[in-house]
Amino acid sequence: MQLGINLGYWGAGMDADNLAVAKEADKLGYAVCWAAEAYGSDAATVLSWVAAQTERIDIGSAIFQIPARQPAMTAMTAATLDSLSGGRFRLGLGVSGPQVSEGWYGVKFDKPLARTREYVEIVRKAMTRERLSYEGEHWTLPLPGGPGKPIKLTVHPQREHIPLYVAAIGPKNLEQTGEIADGALLIFPAAEHLEETAVKHLRAGREKAGKTMDGFDVVPTLPLAVGEDAQVDALADMFRPYTALYVGGMGSRKQNFYNQLAQRMGYEKEAAEIQDKYLAGDKEGAAAAVPRQLIDSTTLLGSVDRIADRMQAYAAAGVTTLTLAPAGFTLEERLTALRAGTEALERSGLA
């Protein structure tokens, strides 16, 4: 099992620190550094900046939002980043959610599975550098009856095949991801529930494509906070607002994929309470309603030995790249957490 880091969203006040974290992860031998985008910073610019100041670590989009870019543009960006980084780019894609897709990008959030499948097919075809033509429900290239003609990508990626990941949460999305992608980006993953909530669906998709899980990258992201085991409750409290935001307020009452995931992990009543309070404006109450066990099972908290044990559980559940989001109020605290991640992996015997 390899380790990655996730820098999250740029512009949150820790930008200089984020670069220092990425450079330290590069020195420590982390496999990949991911950057996110929502409706603030874009991931491509951040990744190019990180790539220019690191040497070995891969850079990955977690994610490029599908409604934000035409698929051919994504192929251009992926090829450019792979070329500039010397073959270190990983392409992560996701449909985002209805509020961002329709409110920010003006793109109808309909048929996300079909849209993702077509998008991936076009991106892959464009990156082969053959002349691009495509007929689908959501995209037709070139447009019929006009001056457009099939053209091909002029940039040469460093590699013939750039690894393509899809961010997936729901069962159908996970199954399709197993079928069409090289890896899956997961969030709020509990090791004890991972087979039921994710891996079995990914495996079904791989089987549909006539493939096994061999070579498929299962990549959950987990916040990491280091301390004494006696401090686990206090460490968990750090992530109450984060968990409440996703379970309670990320999306609408009818379409909150994270809330549905919490329910599938057995927190039906708690997920409903968190959402009710969050949508009513009681963010503190929503955070207080998050079960400590939900936080503990979807983060890495405590001593290096405790974290090492949790890493073993994730590896046993099928994780191949464990992405860490090191927490801390200062840069030194985040760097300490980053180094603890490396130490924990070594103690787990998984390195």
C-alpha positions in Angstrom: 0.0 0.0 0.0 1.3 3.5 -0.9 0.6 6.8 0.7 -0.6 10.0 -0.9 -1.5 13.5 0.4 -4.5 15.7 -0.4 -3.9 19.4 -0.2 -7.6 20.1 -0.5 -8.7 23.5 -1.8 -6.3 26.4 -2.4 -7.0 29.8 -1.0 -8.0 28.6 2.5 -5.2 30.6 4.1 -2.6 27.8 4.1 -1.3 28.1 0.6 2.4 28.6 1.5 2.1 25.8 4.0 0.5 23.5 1.4 3.6 23.9 -0.8 5.9 23.0 2.1 3.7 20.0 2.9 3.9 18.8 -0.8 7.7 19.3 -0.9 8.1 17.3 2.4 5.9 14.6 1.1 8.1 14.4 -2.0 11.2 14.0 0.2 9.5 11.3 2.3 8.5 9.2 -0.7 4.8 9.7 -0.8 3.4 8.4 -4.1 1.0 11.2 -5.1 -0.2 14.7 -4.2 -3.8 15.5 -5.0 -5.5 18.9 -5.2 -9.2 19.7 -5.2 -11.5 22.2 -6.8 -15.1 23.3 -6.0 -16.0 26.9 -6.8 -12.8 28.7 -5.8 -9.3 27.6 -6.8 -8.9 25.3 -9.8 -6.9 22.2 -9.5 -4.9 22.4 -12.7 -3.1 25.6 -11.8 -2.3 24.3 -8.3 -0.9 21.1 -9.7 1.3 22.8 -12.2 2.7 25.0 -9.4 3.4 21.9 -7.2 4.9 19.9 -10.0 7.4 22.7 -10.8 8.7 22.6 -7.2 8.8 18.8 -6.6 10.8 16.0 -8.2 9.3 12.6 -7.8 5.9 12.7 -6.3 2.9 12.3 -8.8 0.4 15.1 -9.0 -3.3 14.3 -9.3 -6.6 16.1 -9.7 -9.1 15.1 -7.0 -11.0 16.1 -8.8 -11.4 18.0 -12.1 -15.2 18.7 -12.2 -16.9 17.3 -15.3 -19.4 20.2 -15.7 -16.5 22.7 -15.5 -14.7 21.6 -18.7 -15.5 20.1 -22.1 -13.9 16.7 -22.3 -11.5 17.6 -25.0 -10.3 20.5 -22.8 -9.7 18.0 -20.0 -7.6 15.9 -22.4 -5.6 18.9 -23.3 -5.0 19.8 -19.6 -4.1 16.2 -18.7 -1.6 15.9 -21.6 0.0 19.3 -20.8 0.3 18.5 -17.1 1.8 15.1 -17.8 4.3 16.6 -20.2 5.3 19.5 -17.9 5.7 17.1 -14.9 7.7 14.5 -16.7 5.0 11.9 -16.6 3.8 12.4 -13.1 0.1 13.3 -13.7 -3.0 11.3 -12.6 -6.3 12.4 -13.9 -9.2 12.3 -11.4 -12.7 13.2 -12.5 -16.1 13.7 -10.9 -19.5 15.0 -11.6 -19.5 17.3 -8.5 -23.1 17.9 -7.2 -26.3 19.5 -8.3 -25.8 22.7 -6.5 -22.4 23.4 -8.0 -23.1 21.9 -11.4 -26.3 23.9 -11.9 -25.6 27.0 -9.7 -22.0 27.7 -10.6 -21.5 26.1 -14.0 -25.0 26.3 -15.4 -24.9 22.6 -16.4 -28.0 20.5 -15.7 -27.2 17.7 -13.2 -29.0 14.9 -15.1 -27.9 11.4 -16.0 -24.6 11.7 -14.2 -23.6 8.1 -14.9 -24.2 8.3 -18.7 -22.5 11.7 -18.8 -19.4 10.4 -16.9 -19.1 7.4 -19.2 -19.3 9.5 -22.4 -16.8 12.0 -20.9 -14.3 9.3 -20.0 -14.6 7.8 -23.5 -14.0 11.2 -25.2 -11.0 12.0 -22.9 -9.4 8.6 -23.5 -9.9 8.9 -27.2 -8.5 12.4 -27.4 -5.4 11.4 -25.5 -4.7 8.6 -28.0 -4.0 11.5 -30.4 -6.3 10.0 -33.1 -8.7 12.3 -34.9 -11.5 13.0 -32.5 -15.1 12.1 -33.5 -17.8 10.9 -31.1 -21.6 10.4 -31.2 -23.3 10.2 -27.9 -26.3 11.4 -26.0 -24.5 14.3 -24.3 -21.7 15.1 -26.8 -21.4 14.9 -30.6 -18.0 15.7 -32.1 -17.7 17.3 -34.6 -21.1 19.1 -34.5 -23.1 18.0 -37.4 -23.9 20.3 -40.3 -21.2 22.8 -39.5 -17.6 23.7 -40.3 -16.1 21.4 -37.7 -14.0 18.5 -38.6 -12.2 15.7 -36.7 -8.9 17.1 -35.3 -6.3 15.5 -33.1 -4.4 16.6 -30.0 -1.1 18.2 -30.9 0.5 17.9 -27.4 2.4 14.7 -26.7 1.8 13.4 -23.2 4.9 12.0 -21.5 3.1 8.6 -21.3 0.9 6.7 -23.6 -1.6 6.0 -20.8 -2.3 8.6 -18.1 -4.0 6.9 -15.1 -7.7 7.9 -14.9 -9.6 7.9 -11.7 -13.3 8.7 -10.9 -14.6 10.0 -7.6 -17.5 7.7 -6.6 -19.8 7.3 -3.7 -23.0 5.5 -4.7 -23.3 1.9 -5.7 -24.0 2.5 -9.3 -21.3 5.1 -9.7 -18.8 2.8 -8.0 -19.7 -0.1 -10.3 -19.3 2.0 -13.4 -16.0 3.4 -12.0 -14.7 -0.2 -11.7 -15.7 -0.8 -15.3 -14.3 2.3 -17.0 -11.5 3.7 -14.8 -8.1 2.9 -13.5 -8.9 3.8 -10.0 -11.5 5.1 -7.6 -11.3 8.2 -5.3 -13.3 7.6 -2.1 -14.3 9.8 0.8 -15.4 9.0 4.3 -14.2 5.4 4.0 -14.5 3.2 7.1 -12.3 0.1 6.8 -14.9 -2.1 8.4 -17.6 -1.1 5.9 -15.4 -0.7 2.8 -16.2 -4.0 1.3 -19.9 -3.4 1.6 -20.0 0.3 0.7 -17.4 0.4 -2.1 -15.2 -2.6 -3.0 -17.9 -5.1 -3.9 -19.4 -2.6 -6.3 -16.0 -1.8 -7.8 -15.3 -5.5 -8.2 -18.7 -6.0 -10.0 -17.7 -3.3 -12.5 -14.3 -4.8 -13.1 -16.0 -8.2 -13.7 -18.4 -6.6 -16.2 -15.4 -5.3 -18.1 -13.8 -8.8 -18.0 -11.1 -7.6 -15.5 -10.1 -8.3 -11.9 -9.1 -5.9 -9.1 -5.4 -6.4 -10.0 -3.9 -3.1 -11.0 -7.0 -1.1 -10.0 -6.1 1.7 -7.5 -8.5 2.1 -4.6 -7.8 5.5 -3.1 -9.6 6.8 0.0 -8.8 10.1 1.6 -8.6 10.3 5.4 -7.8 13.2 7.6 -4.8 12.5 9.9 -4.2 13.9 13.4 -1.4 12.6 15.6 -1.4 12.5 19.4 -1.6 10.2 22.4 -4.3 7.5 22.3 -5.8 9.1 25.4 -6.4 12.2 23.2 -8.4 10.5 20.5 -11.7 12.0 21.6 -10.2 15.5 21.5 -8.6 14.8 18.1 -12.0 13.5 16.8 -13.6 16.8 17.9 -11.3 18.6 15.4 -13.2 17.0 12.6 -16.8 17.5 13.8 -17.4 20.6 11.6 -15.9 18.9 8.6 -18.0 15.8 8.9 -21.1 17.8 9.7 -20.6 19.9 6.6 -20.5 16.9 4.3 -23.1 14.8 6.0 -25.4 17.7 6.8 -24.9 20.4 4.2 -23.1 19.2 1.1 -26.0 19.1 -1.4 -29.7 19.3 -0.9 -31.9 17.3 1.5 -32.9 15.0 -1.4 -29.4 14.8 -3.0 -26.7 14.5 -0.4 -24.4 11.6 -1.4 -22.4 11.8 1.8 -25.5 11.6 4.0 -26.6 8.5 2.1 -23.2 7.0 2.6 -23.4 7.6 6.4 -26.8 5.9 6.3 -25.3 2.9 4.5 -22.7 2.6 7.3 -25.5 2.3 9.9 -26.0 5.9 11.0 -29.5 6.4 9.6 -30.9 8.3 12.6 -27.8 10.3 13.2 -27.4 11.3 9.6 -31.0 12.6 9.6 -30.4 14.6 12.8 -27.1 16.1 11.4 -28.8 17.1 8.2 -31.9 18.6 9.9 -29.7 20.8 12.2 -27.3 21.8 9.5 -30.0 22.8 7.0 -31.8 24.7 9.8 -28.6 26.8 10.3 -27.5 25.1 13.5 -24.0 24.2 12.5 -22.8 23.8 16.0 -25.7 21.5 16.8 -25.0 19.5 13.7 -21.3 19.1 14.6 -22.3 18.0 18.1 -24.6 15.4 16.7 -21.9 13.6 14.7 -21.1 10.3 16.5 -17.6 10.0 17.7 -17.3 6.5 16.2 -18.2 7.8 12.7 -15.4 10.3 12.9 -12.9 7.8 14.4 -13.7 5.2 11.7 -13.2 7.6 8.8 -10.0 9.3 10.0 -6.6 8.3 11.3 -6.3 9.5 14.9 -3.9 8.9 17.8 -0.5 7.4 18.2 1.7 6.1 15.4 1.0 2.5 16.5 -2.7 3.1 16.5 -2.5 4.6 13.1 -0.4 1.7 11.9 -3.1 -0.7 13.0 -5.7 1.3 11.1 -3.6 1.2 8.0 -3.4 -2.6 8.2 -7.2 -2.6 8.4 -7.5 -0.5 5.2 -5.0 -2.6 3.3 -6.9 -5.7 4.3 -10.1 -4.1 3.0 -8.5 -3.5 -0.4 -7.0 -0.1 -0.3 -4.0 0.3 -2.5 -3.2 4.0 -2.1 -4.1 5.7 1.2 -4.4 9.4 0.8 -3.8 11.5 4.0 -4.9 15.0 4.8 -2.6 15.9 7.6 -4.3 18.2 10.1 -2.7 20.8 12.4 -3.0 24.5 13.4 0.6 25.2 12.4 2.8 24.1 9.5 5.0 22.2 11.9 2.1 20.2 13.3 1.1 19.3 9.7 4.6 18.2 8.9 4.8 16.2 12.1 1.6 14.4 11.0 3.0 13.8 7.6 6.1 12.2 9.0 4.0 10.1 11.4 2.2 8.8 8.4 5.4 7.5 6.9 6.5 6.0 10.2 3.1 4.3 10.7 3.3 2.8 7.2 6.7 1.4 8.0 5.5 0.0 11.4 2.5 -1.6 9.7 4.8 -3.7 7.5 2.9 -2.5 4.4 5.7 -0.2 3.0 
